[in-house]
Amino acid sequence: MTWYPTSYFDVLYLLGVLILDSSVSEFRKRALAQRYALLRSLSFFGRQSGQGPAAVAYELTQIAKQCGFVGDRKPVSGAVLDGWIREKNPPAWAVKAAVVMLFEVPEFSPSEDEMAAIGLVLAELFPDDSLADLTGQVPEFLSHLDWGPVLELACSARKRRVAD
C-alpha cells in the first residue's frame, strides 16, 4: 500500500525529512572534503615547534600505528604528507592520527570546516557513543566551541557498521 500525504503537516514532515537528509549529506561531503585541513594545521604546528614535514610525517605514522589506524608500515615521507595536503586527499588513517595529535596542541583552534572533519572522525571512531559521550572526547581546551550541532550532524552522517 502506498502512502500519500493527506495533510499540510504530512507535507511539512516530508520536507523536514528531505531537508535533514540533504543537510546530513552536505555535512558529510564537507567534512570529507576538509580532512586535508587537519593535516595542514598539524604541519603548521609542527613547523611552529621546529619540526619539518619529515618529522611530522614520521610522528603521524607512529601515532597511527599505536592507535591501530594503520598496520605495521614504514613512515611516510614529508613529501608524501605535503602531497596529501596539496592534493586535498589524505588517507583516513592519517586524518584520524592528525586528530589525535591536534588534540594535544593547546594552540589549535579549528575552523568550522576543521570542526566538521573532526566531528566526523570522532563519530566514526566511536560509532556506539552517544552525543554526550562524543562531546566528552573533545579536549578541555576546545570545549568553549559549540560542538553540539557539529557532533549531532556527524552522528547522523557517520557510516554505519554492517552487523555480522
C-alpha positions as CSV (number, residue, x, y, z in Angstrom):
1,M,0.0,0.0,0.0
2,T,1.4,3.4,-1.0
3,W,1.2,6.3,1.5
4,Y,0.3,9.8,0.2
5,P,0.5,12.9,2.3
6,T,-3.0,13.8,3.3
7,S,-2.5,17.0,5.3
8,Y,-0.3,20.1,5.4
9,F,1.6,18.5,8.4
10,D,2.4,15.4,6.4
11,V,3.9,17.6,3.7
12,L,5.9,19.6,6.2
13,Y,7.1,16.3,7.8
14,L,8.3,15.0,4.4
15,L,10.0,18.3,3.6
16,G,11.7,18.2,7.0
17,V,13.0,14.7,6.4
18,L,14.3,15.7,2.9
19,I,15.9,18.8,4.3
20,L,17.6,16.9,7.2
21,D,18.8,14.2,4.8
22,S,20.2,16.8,2.5
23,S,21.9,18.6,5.4
24,V,23.4,15.4,6.6
25,S,24.6,14.5,3.1
26,E,26.1,18.0,2.6
27,F,27.7,17.8,6.1
28,R,29.4,14.5,5.2
29,K,30.7,15.9,1.9
30,R,32.0,19.0,3.5
31,A,33.7,17.0,6.4
32,L,35.3,14.6,4.0
33,A,36.5,17.4,1.7
34,Q,38.1,19.3,4.6
35,R,40.0,16.4,6.1
36,Y,43.2,17.7,4.5
37,A,42.9,20.9,6.5
38,L,43.6,18.9,9.7
39,L,46.9,17.7,8.2
40,R,47.6,21.3,7.1
41,S,47.1,22.5,10.7
42,L,49.2,19.7,12.0
43,S,52.0,20.6,9.6
44,F,51.7,24.2,10.6
45,F,52.1,23.5,14.3
46,G,55.0,21.1,13.5
47,R,56.8,24.0,11.8
48,Q,56.0,26.3,14.6
49,S,57.7,23.9,17.0
50,G,60.7,23.5,14.8
51,Q,59.7,20.2,13.1
52,G,59.9,19.8,9.4
53,P,57.4,17.8,7.3
54,A,59.5,14.6,7.6
55,A,59.4,14.7,11.4
56,V,55.7,15.4,11.4
57,A,55.0,12.6,8.9
58,Y,57.1,10.2,11.0
59,E,55.2,11.1,14.2
60,L,51.9,10.9,12.3
61,T,52.7,7.3,11.1
62,Q,53.8,6.3,14.6
63,I,50.6,7.6,16.3
64,A,48.5,5.9,13.6
65,K,50.3,2.6,14.3
66,Q,50.0,2.9,18.1
67,C,46.3,3.7,17.8
68,G,45.6,0.9,15.3
69,F,44.5,3.1,12.5
70,V,47.1,1.5,10.2
71,G,49.1,-1.7,10.3
72,D,52.8,-2.0,10.5
73,R,54.2,0.2,7.8
74,K,57.2,2.4,7.0
75,P,56.7,6.0,8.0
76,V,55.6,8.3,5.1
77,S,57.9,11.0,3.9
78,G,57.5,14.7,4.4
79,A,56.9,14.9,0.6
80,V,54.1,12.5,0.8
81,L,52.5,14.4,3.7
82,D,52.8,17.7,1.7
83,G,51.3,15.9,-1.3
84,W,48.2,14.8,0.6
85,I,47.7,18.4,1.8
86,R,48.3,19.9,-1.7
87,E,46.0,17.3,-3.4
88,K,43.5,17.5,-0.6
89,N,43.2,13.8,-0.5
90,P,44.8,12.2,2.7
91,P,44.1,8.6,3.7
92,A,41.6,8.1,6.6
93,W,44.3,6.7,8.9
94,A,46.4,9.8,8.6
95,V,43.4,12.1,9.3
96,K,42.5,10.0,12.4
97,A,46.1,10.3,13.7
98,A,46.1,14.0,13.0
99,V,43.0,14.5,15.2
100,V,44.8,12.6,18.0
101,M,47.9,14.8,17.6
102,L,46.0,18.0,17.3
103,F,44.1,17.2,20.5
104,E,47.5,17.6,22.2
105,V,48.1,21.1,20.7
106,P,46.5,23.7,23.0
107,E,47.1,26.4,20.4
108,F,44.9,24.6,17.9
109,S,41.7,26.5,17.2
110,P,39.8,24.7,14.5
111,S,37.9,26.4,11.7
112,E,34.3,25.4,11.1
113,D,35.5,23.1,8.3
114,E,38.0,21.5,10.6
115,M,35.4,21.1,13.3
116,A,33.2,19.2,10.7
117,A,36.1,16.9,9.8
118,I,36.9,16.3,13.5
119,G,33.3,15.6,14.2
120,L,33.0,13.0,11.5
121,V,36.3,11.4,12.6
122,L,35.1,11.2,16.2
123,A,31.6,9.9,15.2
124,E,33.2,7.1,13.1
125,L,35.9,6.2,15.6
126,F,33.3,5.8,18.3
127,P,30.2,4.6,16.4
128,D,28.4,3.4,19.5
129,D,28.9,6.6,21.5
130,S,26.1,9.0,22.3
131,L,26.3,12.7,21.5
132,A,27.2,13.3,25.2
133,D,30.0,10.7,25.0
134,L,31.4,12.2,21.8
135,T,31.3,15.6,23.3
136,G,33.4,14.2,26.2
137,Q,36.1,13.1,23.6
138,V,36.8,16.8,22.8
139,P,39.7,18.1,24.9
140,E,39.1,20.7,27.5
141,F,40.9,23.4,25.7
142,L,38.4,23.1,22.8
143,S,35.3,22.8,25.0
144,H,34.4,26.5,24.6
145,L,33.5,25.8,21.0
146,D,29.9,24.8,20.1
147,W,30.4,21.1,19.3
148,G,26.7,20.1,19.8
149,P,25.4,20.8,16.3
150,V,28.6,19.5,14.6
151,L,28.6,16.2,16.5
152,E,24.8,15.8,16.0
153,L,25.2,16.1,12.3
154,A,28.3,13.9,12.4
155,C,26.4,11.2,14.2
156,S,23.7,11.2,11.5
157,A,26.4,11.3,8.8
158,R,28.7,8.6,10.0
159,K,28.9,5.3,8.2
160,R,27.1,2.5,9.9
161,R,28.8,-0.7,10.6
162,V,27.1,-3.7,8.9
163,A,26.0,-6.3,11.5
164,D,27.6,-9.7,11.1
